[in-house]
Structure formats: structure tokens, C-alpha cells
Amino acid sequence: MRRQWIQALKQHYTGSLAQGFQQFRQGVSLFFLGMVGLYSASQLLEPSLAQEIAVLCSLLVGGAGFAWAMMAHLRMLIGRLIRFFSRSDR
């Protein structure tokens, strides 16, 4: 069981670099969308409950995008390290 789990993690981290970069771009896009929403809500809406809800939603989208991008970046970094050390063992 543990060996399968380790093998699944290694397969995940050594997946294609294109897929990891696509996930990174999606995260950055969500982050950018959240920041545009945040700026728009603070500039276009009057101070009210609607503005606060718009700001909250924008922060949630931006935060989720940031987390998504960082996880994808770590996936690519760990994958590169695994590939590097796997090649040097041979």
C-alpha cells in the first residue's frame, strides 16, 4: 500500500512539464481575475454591503488562484528535482 502511494506521488510530480505549466497559468489567471475584481469593486462601487461582498469574492478568487499557482509551481520544482537526482544515480 505504501509503495503504491509513493509510486503515485512520483508519477504525479514527474508528469509532463506542459501540464504543470498549464496549471500554473490557470492559477495566475485566477489571481489576476481576482485582483481586477478587487480593483473594480473598490473603484466603481460605493461603500456598501454590495462592495464588501464583491471585495470578499474577489479576494477568494485571487487567493484560490495564488494557491493554485503556487501548488503548480511546487509541482514543477519537485518534478525537476526528482528528475535531476534520478539521473545522477545512474
Secondary structure by P-SEA (a helix, b strand, c coil): caaaaaaaaaaaaaccaaaaaaaaaaaaaaaaaaaaaaaaaaccccccaaaaaaaaaaaaaaaaaaaaaaaaaaaaaaaaaaaaaaaaac
